[in-house]
Amino acid sequence: MTLLPGTAPDDPANLILQAVDEIQKQSLRDLGALVARLSEDIAATAVASEASARAKADSLVTQAGEWAALHIRQAGDELAVRIHVECALLDESVRDLRQTARTLAAVLSAASLSVILIMIVMVFVR
């Protein structure tokens, strides 16, 4: 305990000084406890905020993945329809070309036969 110079320990000024000193020490202990409690609260809040942020980020990533998957499926479906239409058009073109080839083959056969007959006639007519 600190005494005022030239005063007795039971002097009212020293008693007031002693009371102030005790109040100051108790205030510092109370402040230390308050700071410790608030620090723990801040740390707990930070952990909770981080967990909440992670959960939100996970949710956003999941939603983005679902959105992308949906749009990729839709694009795939649209492409499949286009391919189906193109294949149908190509099948029709192939059928038309086969028919044209058959017709040309018949015409060529008839023309060849005509040429052969003309040659035979030319040989016997001479």
C-alpha positions in Angstrom: 0.0 0.0 0.0 1.3 3.5 -0.9 1.0 6.2 1.8 1.0 9.9 1.3 4.3 11.3 2.5 4.2 12.6 6.0 0.8 11.0 6.9 -0.2 8.2 9.2 -1.6 4.9 7.8 -5.0 5.7 9.4 -5.1 9.2 8.0 -8.4 9.8 6.1 -6.4 10.8 3.0 -4.5 7.5 3.1 -7.7 5.6 3.7 -9.3 7.3 0.6 -6.1 6.5 -1.4 -6.3 2.9 -0.3 -10.0 2.7 -1.2 -9.3 4.3 -4.6 -6.4 1.8 -5.1 -8.7 -1.1 -4.3 -11.4 0.2 -6.6 -8.9 0.7 -9.3 -7.5 -2.9 -8.9 -11.1 -4.3 -8.9 -12.0 -2.3 -11.9 -8.9 -3.6 -13.8 -9.8 -7.2 -12.8 -13.4 -6.6 -13.9 -12.2 -5.0 -17.2 -9.9 -7.9 -17.8 -12.7 -10.4 -17.3 -15.0 -8.3 -19.6 -12.3 -8.1 -22.3 -11.7 -11.9 -22.0 -15.4 -12.6 -22.3 -15.9 -10.3 -25.2 -12.9 -11.8 -26.9 -14.4 -15.2 -26.6 -17.7 -13.9 -27.9 -15.9 -12.3 -30.8 -14.1 -15.5 -31.6 -17.3 -17.5 -31.4 -19.0 -15.0 -33.7 -16.2 -15.2 -36.1 -16.4 -19.0 -36.2 -20.1 -18.9 -36.6 -19.8 -16.3 -39.4 -17.2 -18.4 -41.2 -19.4 -21.5 -40.9 -22.3 -19.5 -42.2 -20.2 -18.1 -45.1 -19.0 -21.7 -46.0 -22.6 -22.9 -45.9 -23.7 -20.1 -48.2 -20.7 -20.7 -50.5 -21.5 -24.4 -50.6 -25.1 -23.6 -51.4 -24.1 -21.2 -54.2 -21.7 -23.8 -55.7 -24.4 -26.4 -55.6 -27.0 -24.1 -57.2 -24.5 -23.1 -59.9 -23.7 -26.8 -60.6 -27.4 -27.6 -60.8 -28.0 -24.6 -63.1 -25.1 -25.6 -65.4 -26.2 -29.2 -65.5 -29.7 -28.2 -66.4 -28.5 -25.9 -69.2 -26.1 -28.5 -70.5 -28.9 -31.1 -70.6 -31.2 -28.6 -72.4 -28.4 -27.8 -74.9 -27.8 -31.5 -75.4 -31.5 -32.1 -75.9 -31.7 -29.3 -78.5 -28.7 -30.6 -80.3 -30.2 -34.1 -80.3 -33.3 -32.8 -81.9 -31.2 -30.9 -84.5 -29.2 -34.0 -85.3 -32.3 -36.1 -85.6 -33.8 -33.6 -88.1 -30.5 -33.5 -90.0 -30.4 -37.3 -90.1 -34.0 -37.5 -91.3 -33.1 -35.0 -94.1 -30.0 -37.0 -95.0 -32.0 -40.2 -95.1 -34.5 -38.6 -97.4 -31.6 -37.4 -99.6 -30.1 -40.8 -99.7 -33.4 -42.4 -100.7 -33.8 -39.8 -103.5 -30.2 -40.4 -104.7 -30.8 -44.2 -104.7 -33.9 -43.7 -106.8 -32.0 -41.4 -109.1 -29.2 -44.0 -109.4 -31.7 -46.7 -110.2 -33.3 -44.6 -112.8 -30.0 -43.7 -114.3 -29.0 -47.4 -114.3 -32.2 -48.3 -116.1 -31.6 -45.5 -118.6 -28.0 -46.6 -119.1 -29.0 -50.2 -119.6 -31.6 -49.2 -122.1 -29.1 -47.0 -123.9 -26.5 -49.7 -123.9 -29.0 -52.2 -125.3 -30.0 -49.7 -127.9 -26.3 -49.2 -128.9 -25.8 -53.0 -129.1 -28.9 -53.4 -131.2 -27.9 -50.6 -133.5 -24.4 -52.2 -133.9 -26.0 -55.6 -134.7 -28.3 -54.0 -137.3 -25.4 -52.1 -138.8 -23.4 -55.3 -139.1 -26.2 -57.2 -140.8 -27.4 -54.3 -143.0 -24.1 -53.7 -144.6 
